[in-house]
Amino acid sequence: MAYLTNDTANPGQPILPEDSATTKAEKVERSEAAEEGEPSSEAKRQKGVAAIKAEYLIRLNDVEGEESRRVVIDDDAAEAADGRYSKGDARDNRKGGNRNNRDKKNKQKGQNTSRTFGSSRDTLQLCSSRATYAEFSPRECQFGERCKFEHDLRKYLKQGRREDLSTFEGKCPVYESRGFCPYGWKCRFVNSHSEERETEDGKKELVLLENEDLKAKIVSGSEEDEVGVVNIVAKEDKLNLSKRKTGTPKSDAYLQWVNENIDAERAHFDNKSKGRDGDVEGNILPEDAEDGSRDKVEDNRAQFTEPPFRPSEKRRLYYGPETPVLAPLTTQGNLPFRRLCVELGAQVTWSEMAMGLPLIQGDKPEWALMKAHESEILAPKFLPKNTVVRGYDNAKDLKFGAQIAANKPWLATKAVEVLTALCPNLRAIDLNCGCPINLVCEKGSGSALLDSPSKLENILRGMNYVSNETPISVKIRMGTKDGQPTAEKLIKRLTLGGYESIESGKGTSGVAAITLHGRSKQQRYTKSADWSYIADCAALISRLKREKSNVSDTVREADPRDLANEGHVYFVGNGDCYSHVDYFDHLENAKVDSVMVARGALIKPWIFEEIEKGQYLDKSATERLTYVEKFAKYGLQTWGSDEMGIGTTRRFLLEWLSFAHRYVPLGLLEHLPPHIQDRPPKFRGRDDLETLMASENYKDWIKISEMFLGPAHPNFRFEPKHKSNSYEAEG
């Protein structure tokens, strides 16, 4: 196995703050580690502990056990604390015991509502009638003298905002990409796209600049002018959804068909003797079924009304060893991070999980999750190295797909119909059946659907009938309880169709791909993923494909119109992929078509580059810092270069750094391979910057953000999901 070691000398590094973790680490002499003695081979390979070379270890002066030296990071608790899906800490904000008595104005909305991030606002709020106009030609303020915002532009620039940033060479990332800055005078880089001109009467006027050549490249007609961004849903479309003016004719027709046939289906199965014509839990009729039984099945099918829509000639999918997948990541799976991962080699990306009901209600934050960068609508790499479905056209394929959660067939069906109508650039739509968060499962979504296989099949079937050419896929877990996996039985149903579906002629679920996370709902994010069980499920799918190809009896054969992807269901494994070694090991031993990477990408997004090159990459701290810089730049282009946009960018950057600090540089390890669950003892890096980037203290993460986003706003506050020891002590 090849091993790359990059030059660790880092000339031109940023000057680090005096009170940073790096400075503190410098005070510990290397000889102190030697006094502890060389760790034994047994100690080096202690389970769950990364084996750091002795010269990089930091000996603690106080007497503590080894467990107290390491921060215990609980991804399960952190995910559960995400206020977007959890009631968690948000309940602490209520006044009194009755939730209905809470002040609605103070009710938090949107993502991560269980945590507070302070505010990032200007001291004086500039009126929108002045924000994007020249000093002497503002727009008339509709509120006149009653307006509570500032109208004096020069007063605002002098007293109402903080000074311009000098990062990115003092150039506004938004202006550099769009040719104008929609944040105008509020931009923290405004000096780079404004000037003071002398008018004909000798007065000095402040004016904003525009680059006509860059501006001409913007596609107009959308709510926001965003360069290189697709799936932007117009404000009018979201407003029509919120006012229920947008129809869903395909969903309505399909649901009407379902309701018309439900009574007949119920009567048939109530009167049917169990076990004669087929096993209720099975998928096909026994080989020895009498001809009379088969005739009854055909008669029953004839009684059912033909559905108004069938899965059409959907776009074919492809998964192979050359298509590593970036998982749908809560909070961290934002557009800037996905954009960075695509640059580093990710071939398939997914949106954050979007909730079905807010989508059909036109909720702005939920629709924002559907935005994708233009690099995500390029075709994934195609060599090919796996089974290629007939009719697959790589030129029509793209990387980005949307994941949704829904608890009822009508909700999922309508959400898919509006998604495909308003977002034309989707590789596929994935149904989340793996989220273990209580608030999601309590409503019947996420992992709760694993215990309702018939309902899940009906949801997926409805999604397929209305998704036009967009394929439908599903992400599941092993089951809901530890030691009681049910994924094999569920995969069989989703691939061949449930017994009642085959008998009634409703058809299969029509999924084009299944992703299995090798943990149960109860296990959540703890312990290691069970790749042996994933391998068993992969073998099952291969066997089912052979069985299906051997089926010639029309009673047992699925209607070809109900099969997406030519009936070929791709199978993707998910869980604990931290290196190219893990990736190719899973491909070889579990026989999955591809592997979905989640926390491994958050800790080191260049894992996709390692997969492409087939070798470990020992990234220097300077290289890793360039990725932070790119994220900051992409964040400003996504969320804005004004004070609020910078605050949002900083927050999401810190969310990522709460994972990225876990990376242990390969050059510091006694042996390979590293493991995602391993936690290192206290260590110093090969240079100051590497030590700083490994800090567990969230205040050091803020200092890293300040290298590109300037000093944090005095009112800005960051509460990490992963509350480290330092946070508990100092936060």
N, C-alpha and C positions, 0 to 999 in steps of 0.2 A: 504494500500500500504506500503510495507516494505521500510525502509529507513536506509541506511548504513552510518555510520560515521566512517571514519578512524582516527587513532591517528594522531593528527596534530603536535606532537612533532617530530622534524626532526633532530636527532643527526647526525653529520658528514656531514652537508650540505657544499657545496662549499663556500669559502670565497668570498663575493660579492664585486665588485669594489666600492670605496668610493664615486664616483660621480653617482652611479646608482639611479634609481627611488626609490629603497628601502630606501637608505640612506636619500633621500629627504623626503620621507614619514614619516620616523622615527621622524623627527623634528616637526611634527604636533602632538600636544598632543591630546589624546582621549577626554579630557575635552572640547576641542574646538567644537567637534561635538555635545556635550550635550548642549552647549550654544545656539545652533541653535534651540533647542527644539525638542521633539520627533515628527517625522513626523506623520501626521494624517493618518488614515486608507485609506482615499480617495487618499492622496498623494502617499502612498505606492503602491497603485494599479493603479497608473497613466499609461495610455496606452502607450506602447513603452518604459517604463522606468522600469528597474529591481529594485525591492524594496530591497535595501541593509539595513541591520540592522544598527541602529544609531551608535553603537560603532565602526563600521568600516568605517563610512563616513569621508571624509576629507573636512573641511570647507576652502574654498578659501578666502584669505585675500582681494583680489581685488573684486570690485563690478561688478558682471557679472550676466547675466540672466542664468537660468538653462540650456537653450539650448546651451549656449556657454561653459558650463562646460563639455559637453559630446562631444566626437568626433563623427561626423556624418560619418558613413562608407557607402559608396555608392558602393555596389557590381556591380551594373549596369555599372557605370563609370569605375570601375576597370577592369571589363571583357572587356569592349570596348577598354581599353588602352593596351590590350595584343597584342603586335606587331606581333604575329604569325598569327593573323587573322585580324588585323586592321592596316590601314595606319597611323592613329593617329599621334603621335609625330615624326614618322620616316620622315615625310615630312620636318620637321625643319632642317634635316641634309643636304638637297640638296644645291647645289651651284648655285645661280641664280634662275631664274624662270622656266627654262626648265628642266624637269626631265631627258630628254635624255642626257643632258650635264653632268650629275653626273659622278664622277669617279667610274667606276665599281669596282675597287679594294677596294674602301672604302664602297661599298654597303654592308649592314648587311644582313646576312642570318640566317635562323633558327627561333627558338622560341623567342618571346618577343623582336623583333627587334626595338620596339619603345622605349625601355629602354636600358641604358648602365650599365654594371656591372664592368667596369674597366678591369684589367687584373690580372691574378694570374700566373706569370711566374717566373722562376729562373732568377737571375741576369746574370749568364752565362748559355747558352744553351748547354747542353752536347750532343755531336754527338751520333746518334743512333748506330753507330759502336762501341761505348764504353758503352752504357747505361746498357746492360744486360750481360756483359762479364767480366771475371776476368781481373785484371789489366794488366797482362803480356800476355794475349792471346785475344786481341780484334779482331773484324772482320775488314777486310780491308775497309777503307772508299772509296767509289767510286768517291768522289770528290777530294781526295788527298789534296794537299796544297791549293786548291781553296776553301776548305770547310770553311764555316764561323762559324761553331760551335766548341765548346771546345773539345779538345782531351786529355788534361792532366787531368786524373781522380782525382788525389790528389788536384790539384788546384781548380777543380770544387767543390769537397767536402768541401774545406776550404773557398773558396771565392764566389762560384757561386750559392750556395743554402742557404736557412735558416736552422737553427738547427733542429734536430729531435724533434718530438712531444713526450711528456711524457704521453699523454692520452692513454686510453685503456691499461694501465700498460706498455706502451712503446712498445706493440706488434702490428705488422702490421695486421689489419683485413683481408687483402687480402691474405697474406701469411698463416695466421691461417686457412683459408678456402680452399686454393688451394694447399698448400705445396710448393709454390714458388710465387714470386712477379714479374709479368711481367713488372713492372716499374723500377726494378733493383735499380741502384744507385740514381735515381731520387726520389725514395720513401722517404717520410718524416719519415718513421720508419725503415730506412735501417740498422741501427745498430742492429735491432732485427733479421735480416736475412743475416748478413755478418760478416766476421771476417778477421783478418790479419794473414796469415800463412807464415812460414819460408820455403823457397824453399831449394832444395839440395845444391845450391851454396851460401846459407846463406842470400839471399835477402828476404825482407818482401813484400809479395804480398797480395793485397786486393782481396777477393773472395766472391762471393754470395753463400748463402746456399740454399739447397732444402730439402724438406721432401718427400722422395720417396713414403711413404705409402699414404700420402694425395694426392700426385700428380697422383698416379695410379688410383684414383677414377674419374678423369676427363675424360669426353667423348670427344675423339679427333675427328677431321674431320670438325670442325667449324672454322669460321673466328677468333673467340676469344674463349679462354679457360675460360669459366665461370662456376663455380660450382653452381649447383642448379638453372640454368637458362635455359628455353626452348624457342622455337621459334626464335632461333638465325639463321638468314639467312646468308648464306655464301657470302663472298665478290664477288665471281665469279657470283653468281646468280643475285646480284644487278647490277653488271657490264653488264650482258647479258640483263637485263631489260633496262638499260640506252641506250644500243646499239641496242635495238629492236630485239634482237636475240631470245628472249623468246616468243614462240607462245602462242596463246589463242584459240585453236581449238574449244572448246565448245562454247565460246562466239561468235566466227566467224560464226559457224553454226546456232546458235540461232538468231543472228542479221540478217543473210541471210534469215532465215525463216520469220522474222518479215517484212523485206523489200519486200519479195515476196508476202505477203498477204496484205500489207497495201493498195494497190490500190483497191483490191477487197473489202476490208472492207469499204473504203471511198465511193466507188460506191454504196454499199448496203445501207449505212446510208444516203447518199444524196438522194436516190430515195425513201426511206422509209418514210411513213407518220408518223409524230410524234404523240405520245399519244395513238395509237391503240394497238400496241403489247407490249408496256411497257413505263414507264416513264423514260425519259432520265436520271433523277437524281435517279431513283429507282434501285432496284437490281433484282427484279423478275417480271414475267409477271402477270397481273391481273388474279384473279381466273376466271373471266367471259370471258377471251379471247376465241375467236372462234377457233374451231379445224383447220380451214384453216390457221389462223395466226400461230398456232403452227407448222403446216406442213411447212410453209414458213421458220420458224426458223430452223427446222431440215434440210431443203434443203440448207439453207445458211451455216449451220455448215458443211454439207457434202462437200461444195465447198472449204473449207479451208484445206490447206495441214497440215498434222499432224506435230507438232513441233518435232525437232530432239531430244529434251531432255524433260523429265518430272521430277518434284520433286521426287526423289527416296525415298527409305525407310530411311528417315533421322533419325538421333538419336533423341529420344524423350526428351523433356524438362519437367521440373517440377518446379513450384513455389508454396511455401506454407508459412505459418506463421513462420516456422523455417528457412526460407531462406532470411534474410534481404540482400538487394542489395546495394553495393557501386556504386555510379553513376560514369560515365565517367567524369573526372574532368580535365579541361584545366590547364596545368602546374603542378597542385598539384597531379594529378592522376598518378604519376610516380611509378616505380616498388618498390622503398623502402617504399613509403607511403602505397601502396596496401599491401605489405608484412606485414607491421605493423598492418593494419586493419584486415587482415586474421588471424593473431595471436590473435586478440582481438574479433574474432567471425564473421567477414564478410563472408557470404556464397556464394555470387556471386560478381565478380569484372569485371570491364570493362576497356579497354585501354583508353587513351586519344583519342579524335576524330582525326582520320587520314584522310587526304585529298586524294581522289581517284587518281588524276592525278600524284602527286609525288610518290605514291606507284607503279604505273605501269611504272614510269620512273626510278625506282630503287633508289630513294632518300634515302640516309643513315639515316638522322634524322627521317624520317617518318617510316621507317622499324624498327628503334629502339623502337618505341612505341609498337611494337608487342611482345617485350620480356616479359616474365612472369616468376615469381619465381615458383619453384617446388611445393610450398605449394598451389599455385593457380590452379594446375592441379589435385589436390585431389578432390574427390567427395564431393559435398555439403551435409550438414546434411539432412537426410531423415527419417522422423518418421513413416508414412506420416500423415500430418494433413490437406490435401487438396485433390482435385480431382486428381487422378493418372491416367495418360493416359496408355492405354493398350500397353504393349511392353516397358515401361520405365524401364531402367536398371541403377540403381544408380551407380553401379560399373563402368559403361562406361561414366558417367557424370563427368564434371569438372567445376571448378568455373569461369575460365577466358574466357572472350569473347572480340572480337574486334569491335570497332565502327568506321564506315567510313562516309564520306560525299561525295556526288557526285551529279551533276546536270543534268546528261544525262544517259539514259539507257545503252548506249555502255560503258560509263566510269565506271558505277557501276558494270556492268557485268564483264568486264575485271579485275577490281580491286578485285572482289570476287574470280574469277578463280585463279589469281596468289596468293592470300592470302591463299586459301585452299590448293594450291599446295605446298607452301613454309612454311606454319605454320600449322603443323598437330595438335597442341594442342589448339584448339579453341572450346569453348562451343557453341558459336553462333556468327553470324556476324550481327551487328545492324546497321541500316541506320539512321543517325541523321537527323531528320526533326524538331528539336527543337531549334537549335542554332540561336539566334536572332542578332548576330553580323553583322553589315552592310556589311562588305566586303565579308562575306560568302553568305549572302542573295542576294547581288547585282549580284552575279554570278549564282543565281538560285539554290543554295544548302541550307541546313538547313531549317529554317522556311519558306523560299520562296516556298518550295514544297507543303506546306499546301494549297496554292491557285491553285495548279495544280493536283487535285486528280487523273485524268486519267493517267497523266505522272508518278505520284508517284506509282500508281498501276503497270504500265508497268516496272518501275525500279525494284520494288520488285519481280515481276514475273521473270524477267531476272536473278536477283541474285539467285533466287531459282533454276532455271534450271541448273546453273553451279556450285553450292556449294557442290556437292557430298552429303555426309551425314551430313554436318554442317547445322543446322537450321538457318533460317533468321528471324530477329525480327525488330521492328521499334520503334523509340521514337519520339513522337509528342508533340505539345502544343495544347492549347484549340483552337487557331485560330491565325490569324495575327493581328486582331484589337480588342481593348477592347470593351466589350459589344456585340460582334458579334461572338460568338463561333461557330466553324464549325466541331469540333472534332467528334460529334455524327454521323454526316453524313459521315465523312471520315472513322470512325470505321466500320460503316455498309458496306461501299464499300470494305474495306480491309478484312472484315470477310466473306462476301457472294459473293463478286465480283461485279464490276460495270455492269450496264445494257448492255453496248456494249461488255463487256468481256464474259458475259453469252451467248449472242446471237451469237457471232462469234466463240464460242468454245475455246477461249484462256485460260479459266480457271481463278481461283481466284489468288490473290497475293501470297497465300501460307505461310503467316506469322505464326510463332508459338507463338509469344507473342507481345503485344503492351504495351508500357509504355507511360503514359500521364502525362506531367508536367502541373500542375494546374494554369498556367499563359498563357497569350497571348504573341505573339511576341512583340507587342507594349508595353506591360507591362514589358517585359524583366525580371529583377530580383527584381523589386520593388513590394510593397504591399504583402499581404499574398496570398498564394496559395488557389484556390477555390476548396476545397474538396467536396463541395456539388455537383459541376459539375462533378468531378471525380466519385462520387457515381452514378450520373445519367448515365454516360457512362458505368460504371460497370454493372448497371442494364440492360442497352441496350444489352451488350454482352451476359448476361445470357438469355435474351429474344431471341436473335438471335440464340443462341444454341438450344433453344427449338423449334424455328421455323424451323431450319435446320433439326432437327431430325424428324420433322413431314412432311417434304417434301418427296413426293414419286414420283412426276412427273419427268420423266427423262429430260424434257426440262428445268426445273428449278433447278434440282439437280446438284451440282458441281461434276465434275469428281474426284473420290477418289484419283486419281494419282496426282491431283493438291493440295491436302490438306496435309500440314505438321502437325505433332503432332496429327494424327488421327482426324484432323479437330477441335481439341480443342485449342482455342486461349487463352492463359493466359493473364491476365490484371494486370499491375503493376502501382501503383500510385506514384507520385513524387512531392515533394514540402513541405518545412517547417516541416521536421521531426527532432526534437531536443532531444527526449527522448523516452524511452520505452512506456511511457504513450501515446505520439503521435502515435507511431508505432501501438500499439494494438487498439487504438481508430480508426485509419484509417481502420484497418482490419475489425473491428466490424461494424462500421457505414458506411464506403464507400464500403464495401464488395469487396475490391480488393484482389487479390491472394497474393501479397506481396507489400512491400514498398521500394522504392529506396531512399537512403539517400545521400545527397550531402554536403551542408555546415555544416549540423549537425555533419558529420564525421570529417570535417576539424577542427571544433571548439573543439570537444571532440571525438576522434576516439574510445574511450571505449564505445560509444553508443551501439555498437554491443554486448559488454559484458553485458550492462544493459538490452538489449532486451533478451539475453539468460537467464539471471537470473531473469528478471521481476521486477527489483527494481532499484532505484536511487543509484549511487555509488559516494560518496563524496571523490573523489581522492585527496590525499594530494599533496602538491607541489613536494615532493620528488618522489612520484610515477609518476607524470606527467613528471618530469625531466628524469626518466628512459626511457620514451617513446622517448624523444628528443635524448637521448644517443643511443637508438636502431636505430633511423632513421639515425643518423650520421654514425654509424657503417655500416648499410646497404647501405648508400650512398657511402661510401668509397669503399665497395665491388662492387658497380655498376659502379661508375664513376672514380674510381682510387684513389690511396693513394699518388700520386705525387702532386706537387703544383697545377697543373691545376685541378686535380680531387677533391682536397680539396676545391678549389674555387667553383667548380660546386656544390659540396655537400652543402657548406655553403649557396650558393644562393638559392637552393631549400628548404633547412631547413628554411631560413628566409621567403620564400614564404609561407610556412606552418605556421610559427609563426605569420604571419600577420593575420591569422585567429584564431589560437589557443589562442592568448592573449585575445580574446573576452570572453573566458569562465569565467563565474562567479561561484566561488565555492559554492556549495549548502549550506554549513554551514554559509555563509554570508547572505543568503536570508531570508527575513521576512516570506515568504510563497512560496509554490510550487503550480503549476509547473512553471519552467522557460520557457521562450519563445525565439525562435531564433531571433526574431526581436527586443527584448528588449535590450536597451543599458543602462548600469549602470552609475550613477553619479560617481564622483571621490571617490575611496575607497582604503583602505589598506587591505592587506591580514592578515591571522592569524600568519604569520611569514614573515621574510624578503624575502625568496625565492618566496613565493606566491605573494607578492607585486611586485617583479621584473617580474614574469611571466605574470602579468596583465598589465604591462606597455604598453602604446600606442606609446611610442617612439621607433622608429626602431633602434636607437643606443643601447637601452637595449636588443633588440633581438640579435644584433650582439654580445653583451657581453655574452648572453646565449650560442650562437654558439661557442664562444671561450673557454667555459668550456670543449669542446670535440674536437674542431678542431684547438685549439691554436689561437694565435693572427691573426687577418685578415691580408692579404697581404697589404702592404702600398698602392698599386694601386687598391685594391678591392673597389668597390663602390656598394651600394645597393639602388635601387630606388623602394620602395614598390608600388604595384598597388594601395593599399588603402593609400592615402597620408594623414596621420593624421595631426592634428594641430601642433604637435611637429615637424613633417617633414617639413611642410611649413615654420616654423620659423627657423629651424636649418639646413635643408637639403641644 
